[in-house]
Amino acid sequence: MRLFGYWRSSSSWRVRIGLAIKGVDYEYEAVHLVEEGGKQHAPEYRAHNPMRQVPLLEWEEDGEIKRLSQSLAILGFLEERFPGPSLLPGSAYDRGRIRQLAEVVNSGIQPLQNLAVIQRLRDEMDQDAKEWCAYWIRRGLVAYDAMVLGEEGSFSIGDTPTLADACLIPQLYNARRFDVKLDDLERLLAIEETCFDHPAFQVSHPDEQPDAAG
Ligand SMILES: N[C@@H](CCC(=O)N[C@@H](CS)C(=O)NCC(=O)O)C(=O)O
């Protein structure tokens, strides 16, 4: 398998976490999102992901090249395809709650602070993109924190890492890049600490990727 990603793309990091939890080997192909105007816009990449985003997973099956984009779709595929630790454990209700949290990040936070949105606000509309991003990240993380406050496990839901944690941890990393206040979100910080004791979160960290900027 080959993962097209970018070291500090939060959506790419989600997939790296899933691959590491599942113990799936893969090649990593860096797509620089900024250099040369952003390699996600290059015609050859765009042909494979018209959304012009990372991640993109590519593999060969039955003599055919298959590709998937959208991190949650990729993680759902990995969950169905590979046995081993489940990213969606528990009852139907537990899985619903895990997906609910993943969506808080995937549709409620990340799209509002994505690079293309920042570039449009900052470069074409002359707006304070950093303030915009910080506002939406904080708003979403406050909601996430409230939703896991009564949970008893050490991860977001339960005592093993799930799809929800694979979304949360990269989003907390992004929050710090935008100087978002986090110190009062104690439950999220505790979950983050638990995750960073887990090897899947360590090996997938942006700083550990071959394209990490020094
Ligand atoms: N919903 C998509 C979001 C993907 C996405 O926004 N990727 C960002 C990096 S985290 C990207 O490639 N941005 C490039 C751009 O905005 O030009 C997913 O979950 O994969």
The ligand as an ORCA input file, in Angstrom:
! r2SCAN-3c Opt
* xyz 0 1
  N     -12.180     15.368      4.383
  C     -10.853     15.172      3.890
  C     -10.022     16.397      4.168
  C      -8.663     16.322      3.506
  C      -7.911     17.626      3.657
  O      -8.487     18.691      3.906
  N      -6.605     17.539      3.506
  C      -5.797     18.726      3.631
  C      -4.625     18.479      4.541
  S      -5.163     18.022      6.165
  C      -5.278     19.124      2.271
  O      -4.850     18.278      1.505
  N      -5.292     20.420      1.962
  C      -4.783     20.919      0.734
  C      -5.391     22.233      0.367
  O      -6.253     22.729      1.081
  O      -4.947     22.776     -0.653
  C     -10.245     13.926      4.547
  O     -10.682     13.592      5.636
  O      -9.365     13.299      3.960
*
